[in-house]
Amino acid sequence: MQPEAQIHTERIDDLPLLLSQQQQMGIPQILNKIIQPHGNRQGLSVGWLTTTWLSYILSAGDDRMVEGGAVGRGSASDPVGVDS
């Protein structure tokens, strides 16, 4: 009789994948060339801050604005935005 197989599953998060793909595309460097912050900026560069923020939005899969920011956009139940 063979021993019972032990299966161990782990969740693989998509944030490292998204960050790595954007890094390979050079998005942080491109944004750093385009956007010049003022002299008091500290911490992450604008390119990396934007890349991290974009990864979060893509990971969440929800790009809707909050509290009335999407007025007039409509929805599945009200596609033309009449209820807005």
C-alpha positions in Angstrom: 0.0 0.0 0.0 1.3 3.4 -1.0 1.3 6.3 1.4 -1.3 9.0 0.8 0.0 12.0 -1.2 0.3 15.3 0.6 -0.7 18.3 -1.5 0.3 21.7 -0.3 -1.2 24.7 -2.2 0.0 28.3 -1.9 -1.6 31.5 -3.3 0.5 33.3 -5.8 -0.3 36.9 -5.7 -0.4 39.0 -8.8 1.3 42.2 -7.4 4.9 40.9 -7.9 4.0 39.8 -11.4 2.5 43.2 -12.3 5.4 45.1 -10.8 8.0 43.0 -12.6 6.2 43.3 -15.9 6.0 47.1 -15.6 9.7 47.2 -14.6 10.6 45.2 -17.7 8.6 47.6 -19.8 10.6 50.5 -18.3 7.5 52.3 -17.1 9.1 53.8 -13.9 12.0 55.2 -15.9 9.7 56.6 -18.6 7.5 58.3 -16.0 10.5 59.7 -14.2 11.7 61.3 -17.5 8.3 62.8 -18.2 7.2 64.0 -14.7 9.6 66.3 -12.9 8.7 66.6 -9.2 9.4 69.8 -7.2 12.5 69.9 -5.1 10.9 68.9 -1.8 9.9 65.4 -2.9 11.3 62.6 -0.8 10.8 58.8 -0.8 9.9 56.8 -3.9 10.3 58.4 -7.3 7.2 59.5 -9.1 7.7 56.7 -11.6 7.8 54.0 -8.9 5.0 55.5 -6.9 2.8 55.6 -10.0 3.8 52.1 -11.0 2.9 50.8 -7.5 -0.4 52.6 -7.6 -1.2 51.2 -11.1 -0.3 47.7 -10.0 -2.7 48.0 -7.0 -5.5 49.2 -9.3 -4.9 46.4 -11.8 -4.7 43.8 -9.0 -8.0 45.0 -7.5 -9.7 44.9 -10.8 -11.9 47.8 -9.9 -11.2 51.1 -11.5 -14.4 52.9 -10.4 -14.2 56.3 -8.8 -15.7 56.7 -5.3 -18.8 58.7 -4.1 -20.2 60.3 -7.2 -17.0 60.5 -9.2 -18.6 58.4 -11.9 -21.7 60.5 -12.2 -23.3 60.1 -15.7 -21.2 57.0 -16.6 -24.2 54.7 -16.2 -24.2 51.1 -14.9 -25.4 47.7 -15.9 -28.9 48.4 -14.6 -28.9 52.0 -15.9 -26.7 52.1 -19.0 -27.3 55.7 -20.0 -26.9 57.2 -16.6 -30.5 58.4 -16.2 -30.6 57.7 -12.5 -27.5 59.8 -11.8 
